[in-house]
């Protein structure tokens, strides 16, 4: 069996077990397994199942546990990982979609995808540098700049946001900067080593932010939004931030409250929702967005 075929079986097994509320016995797993094209109509041998179980733990960090008090049913022991913005969850979701698309090549003209702005070579270099704790020397060209500038940073973490990859780099003086990978025109993994700050937590670093803008000096604020029309349900199903909570409802609108920094990327998103999303508080933020909306409207009068 080829490695891609094994991956397909691993992913199928995780999805089958995670979809079941009460877990699945091996016989129940096989009832579903023999209905797939991968099985060739043959059941999954117990030894093969146990090897798959161990491989899934090594590759995805997911533990398939057995409950002997419930008919020896198998379940995901750390299922909370699948509810988080974790590498395991992202990897599993990506491979699941990849498998589905591979099986649907005949529908390729009817399946439209978004381009992720990333160079696999750059991602490989950065992950190598992160594993080896080596600094990187990168040539970076900002938008509206004709020239690139060289920076030497310790690559602390990678972040995917709105189809773009970013690297958070730390300079020798201790300050951080975020670089978009699609603006990096050259990168070299250096021989200079760095020691990761033992108190650094990547998720915590970005926890007060909407996206990747972190160093503009804004402080976290309690922001109340009023959503109208379909935007009410879009925000309900796809929260802007992990602090978002529903605080009120009225005739044709829903109010949400978040606590985060009103950074430039958050303001840009709020503006993009037009008349369907209104900032109720804080007032300075509402006034700024009103001004920006007005400036945009004035452009059509010129």
N, C-alpha and C positions, 0 to 999 in steps of 0.2 A: 504494500500500500504506500502511495506517495505521501509526502509530508502535507501538501495541500488537502488531500483527501482526509488525513487525520484531523487537520484543523476543522474541516467541515463537520466531522463527527463530534469533536469537542464542543463546538459552538451549538450544534443541534442538541446535545445532551444537556448543556447548561440551560438553554432556553426551555427545553421540555420540562425540566425539574422546577425551574423558577416560575413557570406559568401555573404550576399546580399549588393550590393553597395548602393542601395537607401532605405534600410530598408524594412520591411515587415508589411503588415496589418495583423490583427488577422485572417482574412479569408484566406490570403495567407499562414500564418503560418499553419493553419489547413489543407490546401491543401497538404502540405508536411507531416504534422503530421499523417494524416489518412493512409499514405502509409507505416508507420513504424509498426513493430510488437508490440511496446509498446502501441500503441493506441487501439488495439483490434478493429480497424475500426471505433472507435468513435471519434468525434471532441473534442478538448481541450476546456472545458468550460471557459468562461471569468473569473469567480471567481478563478478557478484553475490556469489560466494563471497569474493572479495578485499575487496569493500566491507564484507561482514559481518565478516571477519577484522579489518579496521582499526577498525570500530565496537566490536567486543568488546574490543580493546586500550584504546580510549579510555574506555569505560564501566566495564569490570570490572578493568582492569589485568592481563588475561590475554594472554599472548603465544602465538599459534598459529604454530609454527615448521614449516618444511619440511625434511625430511632427504633430500637428493638422492642419498645413498648407499644409501638403503633404499627405492627405488622411488618417490621423491618423495611420501613419506607425511607427513601432518600430525600434529603432536602438540602438547600444551600445554607450552611451554618453561619455564614457572615453575609447574609443577603443585603444588609444595610449598605454594603459597598456598591451594590447595583443601583442604589438610590442617590448616590453622591456624584459629584463632578470629579470622579477619580480616573486615574489612568486605566484601571481595569475595566471600568464601565465604558469609557470611550473606546478602548481597544475592542472590547467584545461587541459593542454596537457597530463599530466600523467593519469588523470582520463579518458580522451577521449580514449587514447590507451588501458587502462585497460578495458573499456567497449567493445571496438572492439575485444580484445582478448577473453573476456568472451563469446562473441557471436560466436567465432570461435574455440571453444574447439576441434571440430572435425578436425581442421587443426594444432593441437599443434605439431605434428611431422614435420611440414613444416614451422613453425615460430620459428626462432632462436633469442635469446635475449642475451644481455650482462649482466654479473653479476655486480651489484653495490656493492662495498666493504663498507658495512655499517651494523652496529648492531642496529636494531630498538630500543633496550633497551637503548643503549648509546644515540641515538638521542633523545629519550624521556627524559632521565635524563638531557641532556644539554638544551633542550628547557624549561624544568621545571625550571632549574637554571636561565636561561635567563629571564623568566617571573617573577620569584621571586627576581631577582637581588642578587642571592647567588653565592658565589665563589664555585669552584669545586676543589677537590683534585684528581689528576689523576696520575696513574702510566703509564709511557710512555717508550716503548722500541724502540729505533731507529734501523734502518737496520744496520746489521753488529755489533750489540751490544748484548752481552749475558745477560746483566742485564738491568732491568728497573729502572727508576729514578722517584721520586715523585715531582710533581709540583703543586703549589696552584695558580690558576689563576682565573680572572674574565672572564667568557665566553662572549665575545663581539659580535661575529657573527658566523654563519655557512656558509660554501661555498661548493658547489658541483662542482668538476672539474675533467673531464676525468674519470667518473664513481667512483670517490672517494669523500667521505665527509671529510671536514676539519673544525676545530674549531679555531678561532682566540682568543687567550687568552691574557689578560693584567696582568702583574705582578705588585706588589705593588710599584716597583721603576719606573713604567711608561712605561717600554718597552714591546713590543708585541712579540708573537711567534705563529706560526701556527703548529697545531698538526693534523696528519692524524688519523681519528677515528679507522682505522684498525690496528694502532700501539698502541692504548690504551689498556692496559691489565687489568686495573681496574679504576673505577671512583666512587667518592662519592660526592653527593651534600652536601656541608657543611652548617653550620648555620651562617657563616660569610657573612655579606652583603657587597655589593659594590654599588657605585653610578656611573652610566654610564656617561662618559664624554659628556657634552651637545654639544660639537662641533664634536663628532665622527660621521662619516658617512661611513657606511660599503662599499657602492659602490665607494665612493671617495677614501677610503683607498687602494683599489685594482685597481684603475683606471689607474695607470701607469704601471701595471704589466700584463704579459701574462697569468699567472695562479695564483699560491699561494706562490711563492717565493717572499718575500718582503724585508727581512732584510739583504741582502748580500752587501749592500753599493753601489750598482750601481745607477747611476743617469739616468733620462730619456734622450734618444738620438733620433735624427731623423735617422731612418733606411730605406734604400732603398733596395728593393728586386727585382730581376728579375726572373720571373717564366717562365718555358718552358713547352711545350706540354700541357697535361691535367691539370697540376698544375695551369696554368693561370686561368682556369675556376673554379677550386676548390677554389682558393683564392677569386675569384669574388663572388662566391655563399656563401662561409663560411669564412668571413674575420677573420684574426688572432686577430684583436683588433679593438675597436670602432674608433680609429684614422686613420684606413687604408683608403687610397684613391689612385685611379689610376692616375699615373703621366706620363705614356708614353706607346706606343706600337710599335712593330717592326715586322720584318719577323720572326714569330715563337716564339715571346716572348712578355710578358707584364710586365711593371714595376709598382710596388706599393711602397708607402711610408707610414711609420708608425712612431709614436712618443711614445716610451715606454722604459722601462728599459731592457737592454740586459741581463736578468737573466739566471740562469742555465737551467730553464725549457724551456725558449724560445730557447736557443742555442740547447738544445736536440731536440726540434721540428724541427728547421731548418736543423739540421744534418740528421734527419730521412727522409727528402725529397730528400736526395741524389743529383743526378745531375740535378734534376728538379727545384731546387731553389738555387739561388746564391745571396749572399750579395754583393751589389755594394758599399755601404758605411754604416757606417764609416769604414775606412780602418783597424783600429785595430781589429774590430769585424770580418771583412772578413779574416784577417790574422790568427786570432785564429781558425776560423772554417776550414780554409785551413789546419792548423796544425793538428786539430783533425781528419779531413778526412784522412790525410796522415798517422797518427798513426793507424787509423783503417785499412787502406790498408796494412800497414807494418805487421800487425798481421798475415795476410795470407801468408807472406813470411818467417815467422819464422819456 
